[in-house]
Amino acid sequence: MLKLGLFSMPVHLPERNLADALSEDRDLVILADKLGFTEAWMGEHFTSLGEPVPSPLIFNASLLDAAPNIRLGTGVICLPQQHPVAVAAHVALLDQLSRGRVIFGIGSGGLSSDWEIFDLLDHAGRGKIMVESIDAILRLWQADPPLRHDGASRPFAIENHIVPEIGVGQMIRPYQLPHPEIAVSLRGPNSGLARLAGSRGWIPLSGNFIPAAHVASHWPLYLEDAEKAGQPVDPDIWRVGRSVLITGSSAEADDIINDPNGVFSDYYFYLNVHRKLAEGRLQQPIDESREREEARIMAKELVVLGTERQVLDQLIGFSDEVGRFGTLMVTGHDLSANPGLWQSSMTRLAETVAPQLSQHMNP
């Protein structure tokens, strides 16, 4: 049975009132919870008004009572940017408070301005720190003190200040045993992270902003290394992201996707400009009209949009191309232009489209 999830980076216009934007993001998770979505993920970015959530853990903690059923994912915690002791403690705390609803998404960092402010501009170096950090976190959750971690980037020890009778010197542990599920986000084709996830038994989460052909490359890589490592393999573990909007008519969908200042053009304008910045290809000041035209073209290629029938047909074609997966991760977008349309779309997706898509994928 296909499941639905919600994945928010989030991306908002930088001039938006932040409190209003965050309230909108919370309301979207609350709606997803009511509609039976199984999980909601929130991103982490420290230095962007366009992606204004520096702590998915704090954001998710604000929803524990308002969205009491949905699992809460970090999408993702960028491990090189934080000390593993702090991450281990904070994730364990949220898992305890939620009684086991945390999915622990990790990564090496995706925002170039974050790389700069944390002095982490070396891509390979960030990857090494991520692996070292997750290994340290798992050890903190599973081993008793005294502990020493002689890592290359994040060494730590707790050896001399330990009093077992009063609990001093020991970390709190997650509610889930042995620990929350670990996930990584995947982007490009031939992803090395897909192989790492397979070898470790982690959840693979394929991004919404990449072509179907790239998404299709992820599961075979995951499967190959999972089988080599003797990990259990089930495509239901695979989360796949897509931007989905169900409209009242084809004409309405055309108006939205062709608007150079519409929600999807804004989204890909942000992503594309940042991608060029990260790759050292951005010429400033930017040519906004050209960048927005590129964004509109990208949106037309990647967004699933239209009437219920059109969206179902597009999702069936997409699933046929990428293969079977377990959870469709619907992207959370800025809703300010038409919140009612987005609420209607999520409802129709959950109640009508997803069950039919599930029947096609799992005959």
Secondary structure by P-SEA (a helix, b strand, c coil): cbbbbbbbcccccccccaaaaaaaaaaaaaaaaaacccbbbbbbbccccccccccaaaaaaacccccccbbbbccccccccccaaaaaaaaaaaaaaacccbbbbbcccccaaaaaaaccccaaaaaaaaaaaaaaaaaaaccccccccccccbbbbccccccccccccbbbbcccccccbbbbbbcccccaaaaaaaaaccbbbbbccccaaaaaacaaaaaaaaaaaccccccccbbbbbbccccccaaaaaaaaaccccaaaaaaaaaaaaaaaaacccccccaaaaaaaaaaaaaaaccccccaaaaaaaaaaaaaaacccccbbbbbccccccaaaaaaaaaaaacccaaaaaaaacc
